[in-house]
Amino acid sequence: MYFDAHTHSHFAAFENDWKEVIDRALAKNVWMINVGTQADTSKSAIEVAYGYKEGVYATVGLHPIHTEKSYHDANELGDSEEAKGFTSRGEEFDYAAYLKLAEDPKVVAIGECGLDYYRLSEETRKRQEATFLGHVELAHEVKKPLMIHCRNAFADLIRILGAAKDSLNDQPGVIHFFTGTPEDAKQLLDLGFSFTFGGVITFARDYDEVIKTIPIDRILSETDAPYVTPVPYRGKRNEPAYVVEVVKKLAELKNIEVDRMEAYIFDNAKHIFKI
């Protein structure tokens, strides 16, 4: 069994074939979590999850870039026509509305939430921090882990989480697509967090050192589909079935057999997300 802990097979990039994409993954024993990034994608993640008895789950949350209107970063989102056509609609975090969504049994985490300082004004920084703290409170209330996005903001992320330590759950959550330093990882490990890694580790060596330092019981695999497609599928739209390639690379970096890495990740996911 494989686990894609962070994917978006409910996004517009899969509008015409999302069911085939999910069925293809399940046929390869890949379970997945479709991650919400705004109110509408959070709702659709839940709706998709209800089409399956097991193996497909959802998160609900407001991605930090969606606190700002008209955000579009082609470098981050890729060169596909779907990515080029993406623009954030901008949204205020409505705690009560997200609480109602978060209580759904198909929802296994709160997020994608966090901090993104790639493009930043002081006003944006304050808005992102306030929104993130709302997610921390929400996760505490519903007793579900956080699904955290962090870009160029690890010092502030660690500061905020450290100050909110008493509000974190026993399983506080995961840092998705971790790009921090080994020291960042150590501080987040001390706070109880785990980490997902995706397709980028199959073609870039920037993450090898930190992966080797993180305990195996704190590592998860992801695709972040439709983005960041792993080798050998570069140039194609990413999809959850491709998480198998990520697991192979993680096994290589941790110097263990692929089937053992696969089993560790699946057990980690079940433990963190209470599946």
Buried (B, 14 or more C-beta within 10 A) or exposed (E): BBBBBBBBBBBBBBEEBBEEBBEBBBEBBBBBBBBBBBBEBBBBBBEBBEEBEEBBBBBBBBBBBBBBEEBBBEEBBBEBEBBEEBEBEEBEBEBEEBBEBBEBEBBBBBBBBBBBBEEBEEEBBEBBBEBBBBBBBBBBBBEBBBBBBBBEBBEBBBEBBEEBEEBBBEBBBBBBBBBBEEEBBEBBBEBBBBBBBBBBBBEEEEBEEBBEEBEBEBBBBBBBBBBBBBBEBEEEBBBBBBBBBBBBBBBBBBEBEBEEBBBBBBEBBEEBBEB
